[in-house]
Each structure stands twice: as structure tokens, then as C-alpha cells.
Amino acid sequence: MKIVLNGEACEIVATRLDQALLELGYTNASIATAVNGTFIPKSQRGDQMLGDGVRIEIVAPMQGG
């Protein structure tokens, strides 16, 4: 399915957010996720279904100041 990942067009097979993160290589990463502008907590990623054209934002925390 076609999605938009951090502003870039992308194709994935996964139909749930947790599966998509694995497919995209985000294993064991400390990240924040949003789908169509709504924050999705880690505990709810397995329940978040994805559809064609969905917008996913993935943000990793940065250290420093």
C-alpha cells in the first residue's frame, strides 16, 4: 500500500502500525509515532490499522542542547 512516511512517498505491505515499523526497520528504537496527525502511544501501535494514503510521522529523540 502507498503511504507518506515523514513527508516522503513510500510503499509497504503491513496493515498495522507495529508491523509497518518493523518492515521499515524501526526495531527496538525509542521513537514517537503519529498517524494522520494523531499521536499513537507505543501500547496502541498494534491496534492502529493503516490504509492506502495514510500519513505516518516517526520522530526519534535527540540528545544534546
Secondary structure, 3 states (H helix, E strand, C coil): CEEEECCEEEECCCCEHHHHHHHCCCCCCCCEEEECCEEECHHHCCCCECCCCCEEEEECCCCCC
